[in-house]
Amino acid sequence: MTADGDYFLEIEAHFARRRNTPFILSAKDWALMQRWKEEGVPLPIVIEAIDSVFEKNETSGRRKVISSLSYCRHAVKELWSDRKELQVGAREETPEAAPEEILKRLGEALAKWPSAADAVRALANEKSVPKIEGRLIEVEHDLIEEIMRSLPAAESDAIRREVVAALGDTSKLDEKTRRRTEEANLRRAVRTRFGVPRLTLF
C-alpha cells in the first residue's frame, strides 16, 4: 500500500475506534482527509486532534454524537498551526538540527530492525517536513510487514484473530472498509506488541 493509502487508512480506523463502532466515512470526510494530506498535515497531528475532540466531548456536560470527521477539522487546523510554529517556524523547510536529532533517536529506537533504522537515518539530509513524514509512513508500513513475515504462521494468525475479535461485529461494513479497518488495527497491534515506535517528527 502507498504512503497515501496508509495515511487515510490510519485516520479512518482511528476515528472508528474513538467512536467505538465500525464506521464508514462519507465522501466529504474522504475529501477532508485528502486536503490534509495535500497540505502536508502529518498523520500524528490528525490522530492527536481526533483524540482531543473526543476527549473534550467525553468530559463535557452534554455529550454529542460525533458522526463525521468534519467535527475534527478545526482541531486539526489549530494543532497543526501551533505545531508548525514550534517545529518548523511555519515554513516547509525544517530547522538545521531538530529533524536530524529526531531521526537519530528514531534510528536508535529501531536498533532491532537494521533495514528500517538505515532507512530512517537516510532521511537526515532531507529538508522538507512533508516528504520526511511521507517516507516515514512508508518505512513504518514496510517494517510492520517485515515483522509479520518473520513470525511463525501460528503466531501471525493468532495476532490477526485477536484483531478481528477486538473489532467486534463488522457485518455492516462492506468488504473493502472491513479490510482497511482490520489492516490499520493489525498494524497498531504489532506496534504495541513488538515495541515499534510511531515513526514521525512530531
ZIFENFEN-V804438 format. One record per backbone hydrogen bond with DSSP energy under -0.5 kcal/mol. CO is the residue of the C=O (numbers start at 1). NH is the residue of the N-H. Records with the same first field share a line. If there is no record, write none. Layout:
CO = NH, NH
//
This chain:
2 = 6
3 = 7
4 = 8
5 = 9
6 = 10
7 = 11
8 = 12
9 = 13
10 = 14
11 = 15
12 = 16
13 = 17
14 = 18
15 = 19
16 = 20, 21
17 = 20
23 = 25
26 = 30
27 = 31
28 = 32
29 = 33
30 = 34
31 = 35
32 = 36
33 = 37
34 = 38
35 = 39
36 = 41
37 = 40
40 = 42
42 = 45, 46
43 = 47
44 = 48
45 = 49
46 = 50
47 = 51
48 = 52
49 = 53
50 = 54
51 = 55
52 = 56
53 = 57
54 = 58
55 = 59
56 = 60
57 = 60
61 = 63
64 = 66
65 = 67
68 = 71
69 = 72
70 = 73
72 = 76
73 = 77
74 = 78
75 = 79
76 = 80
77 = 81
78 = 82
79 = 83
80 = 84
81 = 85
82 = 86
83 = 87
84 = 88, 89, 90
87 = 95
88 = 91
92 = 129
95 = 99
97 = 101
98 = 102
99 = 103
100 = 104
101 = 105
102 = 106
103 = 107
104 = 108
105 = 109
106 = 110
107 = 110
108 = 111
110 = 113
113 = 116, 117
114 = 118
115 = 119
116 = 120
117 = 121
118 = 122
120 = 123
121 = 124
122 = 125
123 = 126
127 = 94, 129
128 = 132
129 = 133
130 = 134
131 = 135
132 = 136
133 = 137
134 = 138
135 = 139
136 = 140
137 = 141
138 = 142
139 = 143
140 = 144
141 = 145
142 = 146
143 = 147
144 = 148
145 = 149
146 = 150
147 = 151
148 = 151
152 = 155, 156
153 = 157
154 = 158
155 = 159
156 = 160
157 = 161
158 = 162
159 = 163
160 = 164
161 = 165
162 = 166
163 = 167
164 = 168
165 = 168
168 = 170
170 = 173
174 = 178
175 = 179
176 = 180
177 = 181
178 = 182
179 = 183
180 = 184
181 = 185
182 = 186
183 = 187
184 = 188
185 = 189
186 = 190
187 = 191
188 = 192
189 = 193
190 = 194
191 = 195, 196
195 = 197
198 = 200
//
